[in-house]
Amino acid sequence: MNHLIILPIIWPLLVALLTLLPPFDRSLLLRRYLSVGGSIVLLLFSIVLLIQSTNNPAQLYQLGNWASPFGISLLLDQVSSLMLCLTAVLAVASSLYASSGEDEGGFFFHSLLHFQLMGINGAFLTADLFNLFVFFEVLLIASYSLLIHGGGKAKTKAAVHYVVLNLVGSALFLFALALIYGASGTLNMLDLGAKVATLSETQLQLLQAAVALLLVVFGLKAAVMPLHFWLGSAYSSVTPAVAALFAIMTKVGIYSLLRVFAMVLQDAGFVASWVFPVLWWTGLATIVMGVLGVLASEDLRKMASYLVVVSVGSLVAILSLGTPESVQALLYYLVHSTLATAALFLLADLIAHQRGKAGDRLVNGRKIAQPVLLGSAFIVVALSIVGMPPFSGFIGKLLLLQAVPQGSAMLWYWSALLGSSLLLLIALSRAGSILFWQVAGTDTEARMAGGRRGTALVLLVLASPLLSLFAGPLTDWCQAAAAQLQALAHLTPGAF
């Protein structure tokens, strides 16, 4: 058994606990070293697992060597290893950026950061629906505290909405699990997928009721319309390092939709008859609502928040097609959009601290102290988000467009995606011209993007040209990952 599979869960837990113990509890500097170093080690672990999973069969890890489906199962395949690497990159950037002063607002910042990483990685690795619920709760509990880190009226208001909605979502998740277990007698994903074809009509009705609840739960996590209204205020009010890490949070919901409906319930007839149509239309509606939010945004942080919503809508709609080509496009675009929006959150903070009282609001302000660095970063991120060549956004959106079959679906999706790109180009061009050109005076007390902040920003900004530079092998890799995901739908736990 490959024990490396459990390290992305155990390692963040260990780092989080060490930050609470001597000598780290007495020194913020030591906690910073431990947090950043722990994130880098997590990235190395994730890269090793990514290499192991590439062009190799999926690996099932049984905790305590208890046989599946009775024991706790972890599943490592190319999709989960990709999500682990993406999370680790964000962890390095977030911990590094926070270590420049953002972590001074609370003693437990770095502990909470790594507890959340534990929950996120567990959600990506688990092969059991109940443990998916458990890891959801771990990451949510940590996110509740990170959301309100540093205090403030806006954070408190956003946190109340966020907590209440997620508590309701957690309750619905438990109801769904009870229905699934009552219908099939199992919560193991592979075992459930094998049993779907043998269920009676009554059991299938129970399963459909559970699926309806899961759509609400995962839609809430992913911020799919009409369950997206919490995201704008939540993401725009948190500290920048937390917002950058939160860029992966909505993708946990999308990953759950992908794993459950493209792998576990792929052969269930009702998925194609009504689940995928629901995801299709809600995805398109989410794109529209996200674009409207971007156009109405009065500051760069709020604009970045609604750009997350736009990416969610694009991914959910393409997920509903349920083809290997759509999953391939989804995986590439998911990586691109997550890193691009995370970079924009950090960039918005650096811009805000160099424009005086204007902050990142789209009004006239003081001249930015580092126009070359921040201006170049804004151009790269903006063009990548819009989907202009030669950046990764262009390749990602091209893959999305190519994955849609000819017919009415092509008309709807192409119109939504290309129309949103045009409107985003207008919105981001307007924002850039105001922030960098409509200036008055110089702020002598501007906070410069130092070594740690600058490194974290550059790490995320460079992701777009790198994803574009290596687009050939990356798209081939995503194609193999999509094929492996669909092949898993026909395996049982005993096949490993």
N, C-alpha and C positions, 0 to 999 in steps of 0.2 A: 504494500500500500504506500502511495506517495504522500508522505506526511507534510510536504511543502504546501499542499493545497490548503491546509488550515492556517498557515502562517499569516495571510492577510487579515484574518480575524483575530488571532491570538496576539500578534505583534502590536497593533494599535491599543488593544486592551492593556498590555504590559506597559507601554509607554504612558498611557493615561494614568495608570496606577503609580508609576514611578514619579510622575510630576507631583504627586501628593505626599511623597515620602522624603525624609531627609536624604541628602542635603538639598534636594531640588525645591522643597517647600519653603526654604529660607532665601532662595536666590532666584530672582526673575531671569537673570542672565543664564543661569544653568538650565532653567526650564526652557528658555528659548533654544539653547544648544540642543537639548534633548528632543524638543519638538521638531525642529528643522532636521536634525540628524535622523530622528525616527521616521520622518516622512521620506527622506532620501532612501533609507533602508527599505521602507515599504515599496518604493518605486523599483528598487532592485529586485525584490521578491516578485513583484508583479511582472517584470520583464522576463525573469526566469520562467515563470508559469506561462507567459505568453509564448515563449520559445518552445516550451514543452508541449503546448497544445497545438502548435502549428503543424498541420498536415499529419496529425496523430489522432487516434480515436479518443473520444471523450473519456474522462476518468471519473469514477464514482468513489468517493471517500466515505467509509462507514465509521463514525465515531464509536470508540469502544469495541470495534469489530462486531457490532450487532448487525445481523443480517437485515437487508432491506426487504420489505418496507417497514419493518418494526423498529429499526434503529434510526438515528439521525443521519441523514445523507447529505453530502456536499457533492456538487457536480461541477467539474471543470471541463469546459469546452472552449472553443475559440471565441464565442460571443462573451462568455463570462470573463475570460482572461482579458479581452479588449476593454471591458468595462472597469476591471481592476486597474489596468494601466492608466486609463483616463482619470479615474479617481485619484490615483497616486500622484499624477502630474499636478492636478489641482491642489492636492494636499501640500506638495512642496511649495508651490507658488503662494498659497494662502498662509502657511505657517511662516514663510520667509517675509512676506509683506507685513503680517501682524507683528513680527518681532521688531519692527522699527518704531513701535510705540503704541500700536493699536491694542495690544494685549494688556496695557496698563489699567484698563477700565475694570478689571475683575481678576481675582486670584485664580479662578478655575478655567480661564480661557483655553489654555493648551490641553488641559484634561478633557474638557468638553469637545474640543476639536477632534481628538483622537477617539473618544467614545463614539462620536458621530461617524468617523471613518470605519470603526468596527461594525457599526450597524449597516452602513452602506455596502461594505464588502461582503458582509454576511448575506444581505439581500441578493447580491449578485451570484453568490456561490451556492445558496441553499437549493436542495432538490425536494423540499417538503413545504407544502403550503402553510402549515402551522408555524414552522420556523421562519417562513417569510413574514408572517404576522409578528413574530417575536423580534426579528431584526428591524422591521418597520418601527416597532415601539422603541427600540434602542436608539435608532437614529432620530426619531421624533422627539424623544425626551431631551436628547442633547441639543437638538435644534431649537427647542423652546427656550432654553437658557441662552444659547448663542444669539438668538433673535433679540433678546432684551439686554444683551451685554452692553454695558456702558450707560444704561438707563436713558430716560427721555420720554416725553409725552407721546411722540410719534411711534417710538418702538413699543411702548406699552399698549397703545391702541391696536397696532398691527398684531402684536403678540396675542392679545385677547381673541381676535378674530381667528387667527391661525390655530390657536390651541383648541378653541371650541369646535371648529370645523374638523380638525383632525381627531378629536375625541369621538365625534359622531362617526367619522370614517372608520375608526378602530372598532367601534361597536358593530357597525355594519359588516366589517370584515369577519368578526367572530360569528355573526349570524350566518354568513356565507359559508364559513368553514364547517359549521354544524350541519348545514344542509348538504354540503358535499359529502361529509362523512356518513350522514344518514342515507344518502343515495348510493354511495359506492363502497363504503366501509374502509376507505383509505384516504390519506392526504398526501401520500408520496406522489410526486408529479409523474414519474415514469409508470408507476403502478396504476395511477388514475387513468393515464392515457391508454394503457392496455385494456382497462376495464370498461371504457366508454361504450365500445361496440357491443358489450354483453348486457347492458343495462335494460331493464324493462321500461315500458312506457311511463309508468308512475315514477320510477327512479329518474328517468330523463327529465320529467317535469320538475322534480326537485332540483336537479342539476341546473336546469335553465333558470330557475328562480335564484339559485346561488350565483350563477354567471351574471345575472342582472345586477345583483348587489356588488359583485366584483368590478363590474364596469363603473359603478359609481365610485367605489373605493379607489381604484387605479386611476380613474379620471380625475378625482380630487387630488391625488398625489402628483399627477402629470400636469394639472391645471388646464384641463380641457373645458371648453365652453359647454355649459354655463357654470362650471365649477372653478373658474379661473380668477374670480374677482378678488380673492385674498392675495394673489401674487404681487400685484403692482405695489401696494403699500408695504407688504412684508419685505420684499427684496430691495426696495428703494430706501427703507429706513434702517436696515442693518448696517453694521460696519463693513467696509469694502472687502476685507479678507473673507469675512463670513459670506458675503454676497457671491464672491468668486467661487467658494466651495458649494454654495447653494445652487450654482448653475447645474450641478449634477443631480440635484434632488428631483427635479421634474423628470429627469431621464430614468430614475428608479421606477417611476410609474409607467413610463413607456416600455422599459425593459420587462416589467411584470406583465404588461399586456402582450408583449411579443412572446415571452416565455410560455405563458398560459395558453394563448390562443393559437400561436404558430407551432407550438410543440405539443403541449399536453392535450388540448382539445381540437387538434387539427382535423381529426376524422369525424367529429361530432357534426351532424347535419345542420343543427340550428346555428352553428357559428357562421357558416356561409349564408344562411337564409336571413338572419336578422342581426347578429352581432357585428359582422363586418360592415353592413350598410349603416348601422348606428355610428360606428367609428368613422366611416367615410364622411358622413354629413356633419358630424360634430367636429371632425378635423378641419373641414373646409370653413365651418363657421368660426372656429378658433383662429384661423388665419385672418379672417376679416376683423374680428374683434381685437386681435393683437395689433393689426395695422392701425385701426382707429385709435387704440391706446397710444401707439407711437406718435401719431400725428397730433394728438391732444396733449402730449407730455410737455411740461414746462421746464423740465430739467433733464440732464443727461442720465442720471440714475434711474429715473422713472422710465425714460426711453429704453434703457438697457433692459429693464424689467419686462416691458412689453415686447421687446425683441425676443425674449425667452418664450413668450406666449406664441409668437409667430412661428418660431421653430418647432414648438410642440404641435401646433396644428398641422404643419407640413409633414411631420413624422407620423402622427396618428393617422392622417388620411392615407399616406402611402403604406402604412402597416396593414390597413384594412384590405389591401389587394391580396395579401397572403401568398405571393409568389416568391421564388428565390431571387428574382431580379429586384423586387421591391424591398426585400430584406437586405440585399447587398447595398442598395442605395441608401436605405435607412441607416445602416451601420456607419457608412462613410460620412453622411451628412450629420449624424448624431455627434460624432467626434468633432467635426468642424464647428458646428453651431455651439457646442458646449464650451470649447476653448475660446471662441471668438467673443461670446457674451461675457465670459469670465474676465477676459482681458479688458472689455469695455467698462466693467464695474471698477476695476483698479484704475483705469485711465480717468474715469469720471472723478474719482477721489483726488488724484494728482492735479487735475485741472482745477478742481474746486479750491484747493489750497494755494493756488497761484493766481487766483482772480479776485482776491480780497473778499468783500462782503457779497459780491455777486455769486460766489461759489460756482456750482455747475448749472445754475439757472440760465435759461436761454435769453439773457438780457445783456446789455452792454456792461462790461466789467473792465478791470485792470488788465494790462498786458501780461500774458503768460511769460513767466521767467525762463522757461525752457521750451521755446516754440519749436525748435528743430526736433528734439526728442519726442515731445508729446504730439506735435503735429504729424510727424512721420508715423507714429504709432496709430494715431486716429485715422489717417488715410488708409493704412493697411487693414485695420479692423473694419472700417466702414465699407471699403470696397469688397472685402471678403464677405461681410454680412449681406450686402446687396447682391453679390454673386457676379462680380465683374472679373474678367480674366486679368492676370494669370493666377489669381488666388484660389484657395480651396473652395470657397463658396460657389464659384462658377462650375467647378467640377462636380461638387455635391448636388447642385440644382440640376445640372445636366443629367446626372444619374437618376435623379427623381423623375424628371420629365420622360426619360427613356423607359422607365419602369412602368409607366401608365399605358395600358393597352389602348388601341384605337377605338373610337366610339365616343359616346357621350361622356364617359369618365375622363377622356383626354381633354375634351372641351372644358369641363368644369375645373379640373386640376391645373391645367396649363394656364387658364384664365386667372385662377386664384394665385398661383405661384408667381407668374410673370407680372400680373398686376400689382401684387404686393411688393415685388422687387422694385418696380418703378416708383411706387409711393415711398418705399424706404429710402431709395436714392434721393428723392426730393427732401424727405425729412432729415436725413443725415447730412446732406449738403447744406441745408439751412442751419442745422446745429453747428456744423464746422465753421461756417462763415461767421456766425455770431460769436462763437467762443474764441476764435483765433484772429478775426479781422475787425470786429466792432469793439475796439478797445479805447480806453481813456486812462492815461496815467500809467504809472509803474508801481507795483506793490513791493516795497523794500523789505517786507517781512514775509515774503512768499516762502513756503516750505518746499525745498527742492527735492526732486526725486533722487534720493541717495542710493548707496550701493544695494541695499536690500530691496527697497521698493523698486528701483530701476531694474534689478535682476529679475524680480518676480514678474514685472510687466513685460520685459523682453522675452522671458521664457514663454509666456502665453502668446505674445504677438508673433513670434517667429514660427509658431505652430502652423499658421496658415500657409506661408510660402513652403514650409517643409512638407506639409500634406499635399501641396500641389506638385512639388518637385518629385516626390515619390508616389505619385498618384497611380502609376501603372501597377507596381507590386501591391500597393495597398488595396486597390479595387479587386485585384485577383484574390487577395487574402480575404476580403469581405465576401467575395463570391463563394469561397470554400467554407467560410463560417456559416453562411446562409444555408448551403447544402447540408452541412453537418447538423444544423439545428433542425431542419425538416426530417433528416434521417433519424434523429433521436425520437421522433414521435412514434416510431414503429418498434422501439426497443422496450424491453422490460428490465426491471432491476437485475434479474438473473442473467442478463446478457453481458454484464460487465465482469 
